[in-house]
Amino acid sequence: MDFRELDRRTLLVLDKIVAAATPADLARPTPCAGWTLADLLRHQVGENHAFATAARDGSAPDWDAGDLGDDPYAAYRASVDDYLDAVADDAVLTRELAVNTFGTFPGPIAALMHLVDTVAHGWDLARALGLPYEPDADAVSAALRMAERIPDEGREKNGSFAHSVNVPADTSDLDRFLALLGRDPAWRVS
């Protein structure tokens, strides 16, 4: 399966979640320690644009340039469109892309990295808003396989994810994925 299609499906799920956010929701806490919903949306906007730039140019100069402006949903939607347009070009599958501070990767791996970020932060957004989250099962499976390969050591240095947490063996693929990225699947807004 092309990871770009799985990412597109996941982004469609996120679109409905982000569209439901109101200006009053932007101050809500998220499962991302120390981040409000506005911080998380800024991160997503910045990542989407940076991945798009890397897909087109091989690298992006700024991975933290997310700007929500006066309309956070419009900013988010524009970033998703930018990303999807950039990765629609099949040439991205044969390019090497520099991804933030993590290194340079073949295009399909970079697309998978974006998928991992999208699935994880989709859950973060849904939890922050108290909404259900039902991502595509194939997307979760692909993201889980990638998360299983992310070493637990060194995460505090690059700030990518927290250390993994333990979950019961019979937990869902989504909850296992979240736990591998250091999220507590039981997290709720208090």
N, C-alpha and C positions, 0 to 999 in steps of 0.2 A: 504494500500500500504506500502511496505517495504521502509523506508526512505533511506536505503542503495542503492536501485535501483534508486530512484529519485536523489540521490547525484551522482551516477555514470553517469546518463544522463546529469546532469549539468556539471560535470567535463569534459565530452566529448565536450560540447559547449565551455568551457573555454580553452580546449586544442588548439582549432583552433585560439582562440584569442591570447593566449600566444605565439603560434608558429609564429604569424605574427609580433611579436615585434623584432625590430632590436637593436643592441647595442646603437645606437644613441637615441632610444626611452626611454632608462632606466632613463634618467634625466627628463622625462616629469612629470608634476604635475598630481596628481590624486584627485578624490573627497575626499580622506582621508586626512584631514587637516595636512599639513606638510610632507606628504609622497610623494616621487617620485615613478615612476613605479618600480624601483629597490627595494625600501623599501617595496612596496606592494607585490612584488614577493617573497622577503625574508620572509615576514610574512606568505604568503601562503605556502611556502616550509616548514617553521618551524611548522606551524599549522598541515599540512598534516602528517608530520613525528611524531609530538607529539600525535595527535589523534591515529595514527597507534600504537605507543608504548602503549598508554593507552588501546587501544582495546586488545592488546596482554597481557599486564602486569597489567592492572588495573589503572596505573598512568604513568605519564611521568615526568622525572626530569627537562626537559628544554623545555619550550614552545616558546622560542625566539632563537632557534638555526638554523634558516634558513640560508643556505649558497648557493649562486648562482654559486660560482666557476667561471670557464672560459666560461661556457655554461649555461646561465640562463634557456633556454628551457629544456635542459637535466636535470638540477637540479629539475625543476618543474615537469617534466614527471616522474622522479624517485620518487618524493614525492607522486605523485598521485598513482603510482603503489604500493608503500609501504602502503598507506592508504587503497586502494581497496583490496589488499591482506589480510591485517589485519582484515578488517570488513567482508570479505567473509565467515569467520568462524562463523557459526550460534551460537557458544558458546558466542559470543559477545552480543547476545540478552538477555542472562541471567546473564551477569556480571554487576557489578557496576564499573563505570569508573570515576576517578578523572579528571575533566576538568579544567586545568589551575588553576586560583584562585577562580573559580565560585562554586566549590563544587563537590560532588560525585553524579552521576546520573545513573539510569538504562541505559544499553547499547542503547536501542532504542532512548532514549532522547538525549544521547550524539551524536548519529548519526544525529538526527534532528538538534542539535546545529551546527554540522559541515555543514549540508545542508544550514542553515541560513547564515553561514559565506561564503560558496561557492557561493550562489546566489547573496549575496550582493557584494562580492569582484569580482565576474564575471562582474557585471555591472560597478564597479569601473575600472577594467582593460579595458573593452570595451570603456568606456568614455575617459579614458586617451589616448587611441590609436585612438579615433574617428571612432570606428567600431560599426556595429550594434550588438545588444545583444538580442537574442531570446531564453531564457531558456525554458525548458519544463514547460508547464502550470501547470501540477500537482505539480511539484517541487515548483513553485512560490506560489501556493495555500497553500501547506504544510508550507513553510517558512513564509508566511503571517500569518497563524494561530498561529505559534510559536511567531512571532514578536509582535502580539497583546497581548501576555501574558508577555512580558518583561516590567517590571516597568520602567517608565521614571526617577524616582528618583534614585540617587546613581550611575548613569552612569559615571559621572565625576570621581568618586572614583576608579571604576574598569577599566575604559578606554575602555569598550567594544564598545559602540556606543555613538553618540551624542544624545542630546535630540530630540525628535520627532519634525517634522515640519508639518505645516498645508498644505493640498492639497485639491483641490475641491472634493466634494462628489462623482462626477461621474468619477473619475480618475481610471486608470487601476489597477489591482491587483499588478502588479510589482511596479508601482509608489506609491501605498499606502504602500507597504512593505518597499520601500526605505525611504519614509517619516517617517515611524515608527522608522526607525533606524537612523534618523537624517540627511538623505541625501536629497538634493534638486534635484528632478527628472529632472530639467531643466539644471543641471550643464553641462558645456562644457569647454573644454580646451580653454583658451583665448589667 
